[in-house]
Amino acid sequence: MATFHRAEELKRALGALPQVASVDEIKVENDIIKHVTLEAESIGKVTVHQLDVNDAAGLFDFYSHGLSEKPRRQFAPYPLFHTPPVSADELACRIADWKRENDWTAVNLVKDRRIIGFGLLKRFKSEQVTSAIVIRDEFLKKGLGYLLQNIIIEQARLLNLKMFHVKVVSDNLASVRLHEKCGFRQTKVLPSAIYEEIFKYLSDCDRMDGGEAVERQLIEMAIELGSTTEMDKSFSIDDSAGATDSKMMKKNSRGKHGSIKNRT
Ligand SMILES: CC(C)(COP(=O)(O)OP(=O)(O)OC[C@H]1O[C@@H](n2cnc3c(N)ncnc32)[C@H](O)[C@@H]1OP(=O)(O)O)[C@@H](O)C(=O)NCCC(=O)NCCS
């Protein structure tokens, strides 16, 4: 499908999210989301843009100062954040090295030039496509995790993926619930060897909080992306009326948690 139509489709899908008041600019290149500007109902204008080596300092600040220790530990995707980078320069090298590969995409969510969220979709040319997201502490619970994860889902649709998954620690309720709300379901319990250090940290936290160490597991949650849904079909009937239609659909299609039916 032509890039223009893909961008228009993406614009309508994002515009239909309950958290989004309007989508103002969008740029898609080779099926990769490069840039989106939108008005989030909770915090106003935000941009989403493709990660660049020049973002290393801002991303390192986001990671080391914008996140407290627990979310930092919970968000550990290789190769950028596992093991934790110790400087912006190290992060810049990791981004530059990763840029040589062509099976991933990562976006910054930016408000007033500050990174407030980060999400990625990696190994999308393999069977093991994985996503991960994180939101800056002071912007939690404003619907931004849901927004960012939906952007990743739309990115996966642009790439014609049928399915992808996320790895979550079982008692990370915020992440489990968020992914359920987006249409993910638990599919596996995974060997936790690569998360051993994280599990040890979380058990230490339990004890420091005065309790017993919680028994936790590393779980995989997956989302299946259907082909053309009823909603997609109605989007393509009349392009010129897209913006109005998508707002009407948003009103009519909120599920139990305000999510959009038929898109997962
Ligand atoms: C998981 C995370 C991304 C959620 O971000 P957020 O912006 O606060 O989430 P949202 O405000 O969009 O919430 C969306 C849904 O998630 C769930 N949720 C979010 N925070 C929650 C919490 N503290 N407890 C239970 N459910 C929660 C709810 O179902 C919520 O929907 P609702 O508002 O209709 O109840 C954020 O907590 C985070 O960055 N955590 C650390 C990193 C991490 O664990 N990443 C995921 C691993 S890949």
The ligand as a Gaussian input file, in Angstrom:
#p B3LYP/6-31G(d) Opt

LIG

0 1
 C        3.422000      -0.042000      32.689000
 C        3.463000       1.463000      32.421000
 C        4.079000       1.679000      31.053000
 C        2.025000       2.025000      32.457000
 O        2.085000       3.380000      32.036000
 P        0.942000       4.462000      32.393000
 O        1.120000       5.592000      31.462000
 O        0.926000       4.778000      33.829000
 O       -0.389000       3.627000      32.029000
 P       -1.796000       4.253000      31.588000
 O       -2.095000       5.464000      32.394000
 O       -1.823000       4.371000      30.123000
 O       -2.780000       3.100000      32.057000
 C       -3.338000       2.179000      31.152000
 C       -3.890000       0.993000      31.921000
 O       -2.819000       0.294000      32.579000
 C       -3.262000      -0.204000      33.834000
 N       -2.478000       0.417000      34.906000
 C       -1.631000       1.472000      34.807000
 N       -1.045000       1.697000      36.002000
 C       -1.529000       0.775000      36.848000
 C       -1.271000       0.455000      38.214000
 N       -0.387000       1.170000      38.944000
 N       -1.913000      -0.619000      38.766000
 C       -2.789000      -1.359000      38.047000
 N       -3.068000      -1.112000      36.738000
 C       -2.446000      -0.058000      36.153000
 C       -4.734000       0.152000      33.945000
 O       -5.460000      -0.924000      33.394000
 C       -4.838000       1.366000      33.040000
 O       -6.125000       1.520000      32.500000
 P       -7.226000       2.391000      33.296000
 O       -6.636000       3.771000      33.412000
 O       -8.409000       2.326000      32.374000
 O       -7.409000       1.736000      34.615000
 C        4.282000       2.208000      33.512000
 O        3.778000       1.853000      34.770000
 C        5.759000       1.958000      33.470000
 O        6.496000       2.644000      32.754000
 N        6.250000       0.961000      34.237000
 C        7.655000       0.646000      34.340000
 C        8.219000      -0.016000      33.096000
 C        7.438000      -1.247000      32.753000
 O        7.049000      -2.026000      33.607000
 N        7.244000      -1.427000      31.436000
 C        6.546000      -2.578000      30.936000
 C        7.467000      -3.712000      30.776000
 S        7.687000      -3.938000      29.049000

